Amino acid sequence: MQPGLAFEQAPPLGIPFRFFLTAPAFGVLAGLLLVWQGPEALSSRWSPAALALTHLLALGFITMTMAGALMQMLPVLAGSPVSRLRPLAWAVHVPLTSGALLLPAGFLTGHRGALLAAAALLAAALALLVAILAQSLARAAVRSATVTGMRHAALGLAVAASLGATIALRRAGVDLAPGTDLTPLHVAWGLLGWVLPLVIAVAWQVVPMFQLTPPYPPRLSRRFTGLLLAGLVLWSWAALAAAATQPLLAAALALACGLFAAVTLRLQAQRRRRRRDFTLLFWRLAMVSLVLASLLWASLPLLPAAAAEVAPPVLGALALAGVALSAITGMLYKIVPFLAWFHLQALAGGRWRVPSMKEALSESAVRLQFAWHFGTLGMLAAAFMVPEPLARVAGAALAVSSTLLARNLAGSARLYRDTRVKIEALRRLESPVGPHS
């Protein structure tokens, strides 16, 4: 429990949990799609299978989880609760889930109606999510690096979603920006404008709090996401103008990403608790993947033609599966048991024992899922060299890993529900209600 956190402002547990429990299903679907499509899903970043796979992970898993985390963390970290959050959460969750299913279906089938419906649903869900974030962040009572980073991530999400909707409409035959290649901008703003700034903003708080490391250097945490976003704006201008400075700006952005990863790894090496922690290993795996992705991105202009052709899909796999999925899974394994324990503690009021965080999520269950996740990344890396049959093997491993994650999170939610029912029954026994009261 750190000072300055307004835990009394935390929303009902069902709000973030509906997002957290939905996300692994999209990981399973992504794995099954890779089993079905095999090498086709990894052969080119523009193939229908690759686009479907990417968006199942980017929207269905990553954005789904981040939306739930933001709705949980903003009231606590910023001291700014959102009014009527329960219906608003449903209004984000339902169209986001529907759109994240329809968009990959539209990519795979080329069906114009599916693409238009997906664009409308996702635009509505993400616009509402940005509005919720903007309202809460504008009224934030707390000034911190995490709140600042969340502001930058919300701006990045708005840009990435706008570009994505425009591209989806273009594929459906409605071109709002003819002659402009928006896809590289959409990818960059999705990863560097939305996903990475939010991972970084959460890391400022979560890494020292849950991993017992020293805090990040204030000079880094105060300015980093703002500088990252400024660099992304400059790179976007260079990309649109085909300026000669584009590779240099890309190298600077890659260096910044690698710097954050190196600092995080250094802090984790200084943690106060030396006992092995498998949730920490997810974060370390994410940071190592970020270092590798940064090096690959910076070296793209120097690669021979054959390597430069396969490098972008490898970079995408590192960014999505290596960085985002690893960091988010590590975050879920800390946040979900903590939230279950915290809400039960508040309900029990110190009168009854509640399960500990370790009881809510066993280390053996996390260890097994980490092994499958690590194996998935290894199979993905090998699949770029031996596409058949390793692409399908990687897909099967991803489906199993996501299933195990779903089982572990559902187990924590089930323990919370059963314990809450028992505590509420005990409270009723202590205060019986008479027939005429």
Secondary structure as GFF3:
##gff-version 3
##sequence-region A 1 437
A	DSSP	three_ten_helix	7	9	.	.	.	ID=ss1
A	DSSP	alpha_helix	14	37	.	.	.	ID=ss2
A	DSSP	alpha_helix	40	43	.	.	.	ID=ss3
A	DSSP	alpha_helix	48	55	.	.	.	ID=ss4
A	DSSP	pi_helix	56	63	.	.	.	ID=ss5
A	DSSP	alpha_helix	64	78	.	.	.	ID=ss6
A	DSSP	alpha_helix	85	109	.	.	.	ID=ss7
A	DSSP	alpha_helix	112	138	.	.	.	ID=ss8
A	DSSP	alpha_helix	145	171	.	.	.	ID=ss9
A	DSSP	alpha_helix	183	188	.	.	.	ID=ss10
A	DSSP	pi_helix	189	195	.	.	.	ID=ss11
A	DSSP	alpha_helix	196	211	.	.	.	ID=ss12
A	DSSP	alpha_helix	218	241	.	.	.	ID=ss13
A	DSSP	alpha_helix	246	269	.	.	.	ID=ss14
A	DSSP	alpha_helix	278	299	.	.	.	ID=ss15
A	DSSP	three_ten_helix	300	302	.	.	.	ID=ss16
A	DSSP	alpha_helix	305	317	.	.	.	ID=ss17
A	DSSP	pi_helix	318	325	.	.	.	ID=ss18
A	DSSP	alpha_helix	326	348	.	.	.	ID=ss19
A	DSSP	alpha_helix	357	360	.	.	.	ID=ss20
A	DSSP	alpha_helix	363	383	.	.	.	ID=ss21
A	DSSP	alpha_helix	387	430	.	.	.	ID=ss22
###
